């Protein structure tokens, strides 16, 4: 276990559990611990993976099709506005993992606390990278990098994060039965990016591919995020209600799966 100056409570010092304090302490303690076990080069690659992918995909599109973006004025902005929201889902659902031997390390800390803390660590990582990326584009002269309607961007990010949290709870429950499930889920979650609208505008995709994209709830979150950046972005096929149904359903099913397994 990584050393830290953050001390978590080990005795009952109040009538209730200081849940917020526990989560904050876990986040501070474990944020760097997940990278310290890796080689420095691999740790950097892991941390900056979404940003690296944006640069690679943007450069590849420019090389093949030229500098004309699918929408807006910047190829890199369009790619970033799709890849970062997708990673908010992908990393969030991957990162929600049930703890093993450490779950009883502290009297106040419960397995769900670790789940929440590790999920927040992944989302904080994405937010840091998004600040670097969009801020860097704005400083380089891409004015669209500052959202015209930030509320849409926040809503898209939050809904995808909640969807990821619900699915991640289910993954944690399944992983308690099958240890290799997390590896399998990582393998199947990466190709989902191709059908989530991260690289394309869903409304401009011809049938039958268009129907496949609209069945994917992630695509609606990405479209909502892009709507906050581009004022005239086409969103005729976006259905926020459909996405909300997925969010609520994943949270309910995931919570039931996790707590039923936690009692075993």
N, C-alpha and C positions, 0 to 999 in steps of 0.2 A: 504494500500500500504506500502511495506517495506521501511524503512528509508534508505537513502544512501547519501553519500557525493558527488555522481556524479550528477552534475547539467546539465540538458538538456536545450537547448536554447528555450526561450519562445517568443523572438522577432526577427524580421527580422534584421540580422546583416550583411548579405552579399547578393549578387545578386542571388546566388544559395543556394540550401540546402546542408549543409555539411553532406552528406549521410553517409560517412564512420565514421565520428565522432559520429553521431547519433546511428548507429548500435553498435559501440564499447561501447558507454555509456549505451545503453540498455542491452547489454550482461553483462557488469560489474555489473550493478544495479540489474538485475534480476537473475543472476546465483545462488546465495544463497537463494533468496527469495522463489523459488519454493520448497525448502526443509525446510525453517524455519517455515512454517505453519503446519508441521507434527511433530509428536512425534519423538524425536531423534533416537529411535530404528527403527521406520518406515522410517525415512529419510535415514538412513544408508542402510537399506534393499533396498530401492528404488534406491539409487545411485549405489550400488554394485550388483544389480540384475544380470546383464550379467556375471560378474565374479563368482558369487555364482552358477549360472546355469552351467558354464563350469566345476567347481569343482564337482558339483553333478553328471552331466552326465558322466564325466570322471571316477569318483569313481564307479558309477553304472556299467559302461562297464568293468572296471577292476574286479569288484566283480563277474560279470556274466561270462565273457569270458577270464579273465586273463589280464596280462599286455601287450599282443601283440596288438599294435594299428592297425587300418585299413590301415594306411599308415605312413611311417616315423618311428621314434624311440620313440615317446612319445604320449601316449593316450591323455594327457591333451593338448598338442600342437595341435594335429589334431582337437580336439573338439573346442579349442579356435579359430583356424583359420577358423572355420565355423560359430560359434555362434556370435563372435564379428562383422563380416561383416553383418550377418543377423540383428543384433541389430542396426547397422548403418542405415539400411533400416527401421526397425520396429519403433525405437524411433524417427527417422526423420519424418516419415509420421504421427506418432501419435502427435509429438510435434508441428507441424505447425498448429496452431489454430488461428482463427480470434479473436482479442481482443474485449471486450465489451465496458463498459463505459469509459475505460482509453484511448480509441483511440483518443479522442479530448483533452487529458490532456495537451499536449504541441503543440504549434503552428506548429512547424516544423515536428513533428512525424506523419507519416501516418500509416494506418492499415498494409500496406505491410512491413513497418519497423519492427513492432512487430513480424510479421510472420518470417522474416529473422532472427531476433535476437533470438527468441525462438528455431528456427531450429538449429542455431549455438550453442546454449547452450547445446542441446542434443548431437550434434556431438562432442563437446569438452569433454563432459562427457565420451563418448565412447573412445576417444583418450587417455584420462587420464588412464582409466581402461586398455586399451591395452598396454600402456607403463608399467604399473605396472605388468601386467600378463607376457608379453613377456620378460621384463627385469628380472623378478623373475625367470622364467624358465631358461634363459641364465645363471644367477648367480648360479643356482642349477646344472649346468652342461649340459643342453640341448642346444648344439651348433646350432641346426636347428632353434632355436627361433629367431636368427638374420637372416632376409631374405637374400637369396643369390641374389635375384633380386628385390630390394625394389620398383622399378618402377611398377611392376605388382601389388604389394600389394596396392600401392597408387592409381593406376588406378581402381582396383576393388572397393576400398573403396569410391573413388570419384564418380564413376558411380552409385553405389548403393545409395549414398547420394543424388545425383541429381534425381534419380528415386523416392526416398522418398520425396524429396521436391516437385516434380511435383504432385505426388499423394496426398501429404499433402495439397497443394493448393486446389485441388478438394475436399478433405475432409472438409476443412475450409468453402468452398462455400456450400456444402451440410449441414454442421452443422448449418449454418445460417438459414436454413429452418427447420431442424429437430435437436433439441437440443440433443436428445439421440443418434445421429449418432456416436459420438466419442466413447461412450461405446460399441456400436455394432461393430465398426471397431476394437476396441481392442480385442474383443472376436473372431473375424474371422482372425485377423492377427497372433495370437499366433500359431494356428494349421498350418499355412503356413510354419513354420520352419521344419515340418516333411517332406515337399515336396520341400525343397529348397537346399538339399545337405549339410546342416549344420552338420549332423551326419554321412554322408556316402560319398563315392566317386561315383559320378554320372556315370562314365564310367563302373563301376563294378556292377551296378544295373541291374538285368535282366529285360527283357520286360514282361508285358507292363508298369511296373512302370518306366522304363527308359524314355519312351516317355513322361510320365506325368512330370517327373523332368525337362526334356529339354524344355517343354513348359513354365516352370516358369522362367521368366527373372532373378529372384534373384539367381537362381542356377548358372547362367553363371558368375555373379559377384563374387560369393563365389569361384568358380573354378579358376577364374582369380587371386583372392587374394591368394589362396593356391599355385598356380603356382609360385608365387614369393618366397614361402618358400621352396618348394620341387622342385629341378631341374628336376627330372624325373617323375613329377606328370602326370598321364594320363588325357589328356584334348581333346580327339578326338571329343567329343560331345559339347565342348565349342564353342559358337558362339558370339563373341564380337559385331559383326554387329547387330545381333538380339537384344542384350541388348541395343545398342545405339539407335535403332529404338524405343524401349520402353521408353528410357530416353527422347528423343526428343518429342515423342508423348505425354508423361505424362506432360512435361513442357508446351507444347503448349496448350493442353486441360485444364490443371490445371490453367494456367494463364488466359485463356479466361473465365473459370468458376468463378474464384475469382474476376476478375475485373468487369465482368458483374453483379455479385452479389453485389459487393462493391458500384455500382452505384445506386442500388435500394433504 
